[in-house]
Structures are given as structure tokens and as C-alpha cells.
Amino acid sequence: MTDSAAAAAAFGDAQALRALVGAQPLISDWLTVDQLSVDRFAEATGDHQWIHVDPERARRESPFGGPVAHGFMTLSLIPALLGKTVTLKQRMGVNYGLNRVRFTSPVLVGSQLRASFAVESVEDIDNAGVQVVWNVTLERLGSERPVCVAEFITRHYF
């Protein structure tokens, strides 16, 4: 996968995250999904379905006109894109889970994707941490329809 480097928005405490509730979403840089990354994801997960890893057959037989990234590969880009978009000056952060995920459009190999991160809520949790619910939309350059929408939950300890 290729991407460009952008300065991430930096936040140093829970109050700064709370200020993001209801604010404009934070937008990542564009990232290009390439065949090598799709192949590596297939190796890592054991999902070698031909629509992902056989470009010639996918061009001939797939309703998408070429190979597509795995839905779960698209989903797995969310933490990486968040990390490149938001810098949290924290002791520790963890991915806590997802409440809802939908893959609303295929990601053809060669597509450029970016994510928008809107903070839905920030709640105090044990050990002086906060839990953040992010409404995430992954979009493909040139498409009006997003490729993935998800409610992503993270925990942060400052």
C-alpha cells in the first residue's frame, strides 16, 4: 500500500478529545490499495478467494471488473489511518472493538481510500482512561458511495 505523509492532529489529554464531540470530522490522507497488500492480507488470513488474489480471473469473471480488497482488509485500515490522522500523547491506547460495520461498496485494487473520523462520545473508564466512539467513513476517490462505515471504539490512558 502506498500513502502520503501528513501532519496528524495532536491531542494530549481527555479534555482535548471531549472537545471533538460534535466537531467536524478529522480526515486522513489518501492511501492506495495495491495488489501486493491484498496478497499479503490473503497470506496473513488464509483468505485466498480468487476475487482478491487472481487479477486475470477477476477481470474476466468478477462482477467488479477486477480484483477487490477483502472487506476485513478495508476494515483493518481504520486503526492505521486513525494513527496517521490523530496523534495522541498518551501512556497507552488500545482498540476496544466495533459496534457496527458495513461494507457498502467494493474496493478495487488500485483504489485510493481515505477515512473521516467523527467523535461520537468520550466516556471516563477505569484506571484514569477514556473510551472514545468514532464514527468512521471510508471513502474511495471518485465514488459518491463510501466503501465502509463503522462505529470504532478505542480506549486511551493519558
C-alpha positions as CSV (number, residue, x, y, z in Angstrom):
1,M,0.0,0.0,0.0
2,T,1.2,3.5,-0.7
3,D,0.2,6.6,1.0
4,S,1.4,10.2,1.6
5,A,2.6,11.7,4.8
6,A,0.5,14.4,6.5
7,A,0.8,16.1,9.8
8,A,-1.6,14.5,12.3
9,A,-3.8,16.5,14.7
10,A,-2.2,16.2,18.2
11,F,-4.2,15.8,21.4
12,G,-2.6,15.4,24.8
13,D,-5.5,14.7,27.2
14,A,-9.0,13.5,27.6
15,Q,-10.4,17.0,27.6
16,A,-9.0,17.6,24.1
17,L,-10.8,14.5,22.9
18,R,-14.0,15.6,24.5
19,A,-13.8,18.9,22.6
20,L,-14.1,16.8,19.4
21,V,-17.6,15.6,20.2
22,G,-19.8,17.1,17.6
23,A,-16.9,18.8,15.8
24,Q,-16.1,18.4,12.1
25,P,-14.6,15.0,11.3
26,L,-10.9,14.6,11.1
27,I,-9.9,13.5,7.6
28,S,-7.0,11.2,6.7
29,D,-4.7,11.4,3.7
30,W,-5.4,9.2,0.7
31,L,-4.0,5.7,0.7
32,T,-3.7,3.5,-2.4
33,V,-4.7,-0.2,-2.1
34,D,-2.3,-2.2,-4.2
35,Q,-2.3,-5.9,-5.2
36,L,0.8,-6.7,-3.1
37,S,-1.0,-5.5,0.0
38,V,-4.1,-7.6,-0.9
39,D,-1.9,-10.6,-1.5
40,R,-0.2,-10.1,1.9
41,F,-3.5,-9.8,3.6
42,A,-4.6,-13.1,1.9
43,E,-1.5,-14.8,3.2
44,A,-1.9,-13.5,6.7
45,T,-5.6,-14.5,6.9
46,G,-5.7,-17.6,4.7
47,D,-8.5,-16.0,2.6
48,H,-7.3,-16.7,-1.0
49,Q,-10.6,-16.3,-2.8
50,W,-9.9,-15.6,-6.4
51,I,-11.7,-12.3,-6.5
52,H,-8.9,-11.0,-4.3
53,V,-5.7,-12.8,-5.5
54,D,-6.3,-13.8,-9.1
55,P,-6.3,-10.5,-11.1
56,E,-6.8,-12.1,-14.5
57,R,-9.7,-14.3,-13.4
58,A,-11.2,-11.3,-11.5
59,R,-11.1,-9.2,-14.7
60,R,-12.8,-12.0,-16.7
61,E,-15.4,-13.3,-14.2
62,S,-15.9,-10.9,-11.3
63,P,-18.9,-8.5,-11.4
64,F,-16.4,-5.8,-10.1
65,G,-14.3,-5.9,-13.3
66,G,-11.1,-6.7,-11.4
67,P,-9.6,-7.8,-8.1
68,V,-11.0,-6.3,-4.9
69,A,-9.6,-6.0,-1.4
70,H,-11.0,-8.1,1.3
71,G,-13.7,-6.4,3.4
72,F,-11.8,-7.2,6.5
73,M,-8.6,-5.7,4.9
74,T,-10.5,-2.5,4.4
75,L,-11.7,-2.6,8.0
76,S,-8.2,-3.2,9.3
77,L,-7.0,0.0,7.7
78,I,-9.1,2.1,10.2
79,P,-6.6,2.0,13.1
80,A,-3.7,2.7,10.8
81,L,-5.5,5.7,9.2
82,L,-6.6,7.0,12.6
83,G,-3.0,6.7,13.8
84,K,-1.8,8.8,10.8
85,T,-4.6,11.3,11.3
86,V,-4.6,11.8,15.1
87,T,-1.6,11.8,17.4
88,L,-2.5,11.1,21.0
89,K,0.1,12.0,23.6
90,Q,-0.8,9.1,25.9
91,R,0.6,6.4,28.0
92,M,-1.3,3.7,26.1
93,G,-4.1,3.3,23.7
94,V,-6.0,0.1,22.6
95,N,-8.5,-0.8,20.0
96,Y,-11.6,-1.9,22.1
97,G,-13.9,-3.0,19.3
98,L,-16.6,-2.2,16.9
99,N,-20.3,-1.8,17.3
100,R,-21.4,-1.7,13.7
101,V,-19.7,-2.3,10.4
102,R,-21.0,-2.3,6.8
103,F,-19.1,-2.8,3.6
104,T,-21.1,-0.6,1.3
105,S,-19.0,-0.7,-1.9
106,P,-16.2,-2.8,-3.2
107,V,-12.6,-1.6,-3.1
108,L,-11.0,-2.4,-6.4
109,V,-7.2,-2.9,-6.4
110,G,-5.7,0.5,-7.3
111,S,-8.4,2.4,-5.4
112,Q,-7.4,5.4,-3.3
113,L,-9.1,5.5,0.1
114,R,-9.3,7.9,3.0
115,A,-11.2,8.0,6.2
116,S,-13.2,10.5,8.2
117,F,-13.3,10.2,11.9
118,A,-16.1,11.9,13.8
119,V,-16.1,11.6,17.6
120,E,-19.5,10.4,18.8
121,S,-18.7,10.2,22.5
122,V,-15.9,10.2,25.1
123,E,-16.6,8.5,28.4
124,D,-14.5,8.0,31.5
125,I,-13.4,4.4,32.3
126,D,-11.4,2.7,35.0
127,N,-7.7,3.4,35.5
128,A,-8.0,7.1,34.5
129,G,-8.8,6.2,30.9
130,V,-11.4,7.3,28.4
131,Q,-13.4,5.3,25.9
132,V,-13.9,7.0,22.5
133,V,-16.6,6.1,20.0
134,W,-15.6,7.2,16.5
135,N,-18.0,7.2,13.6
136,V,-15.8,6.2,10.7
137,T,-16.5,6.5,7.0
138,L,-14.0,5.1,4.5
139,E,-14.4,6.6,1.0
140,R,-13.0,5.8,-2.4
141,L,-11.7,8.6,-4.6
142,G,-14.1,9.2,-7.4
143,S,-17.1,7.4,-5.8
144,E,-20.1,9.0,-4.2
145,R,-20.7,5.9,-2.1
146,P,-18.5,5.0,0.9
147,V,-16.7,1.7,0.9
148,C,-17.1,1.1,4.6
149,V,-18.9,2.7,7.5
150,A,-18.1,1.6,11.1
151,E,-18.5,2.6,14.7
152,F,-15.0,2.1,16.1
153,I,-14.2,2.1,19.8
154,T,-10.8,3.0,21.3
155,R,-9.5,3.3,24.8
156,H,-6.9,5.8,25.9
157,Y,-4.8,6.3,29.0
158,F,-3.1,9.6,29.5
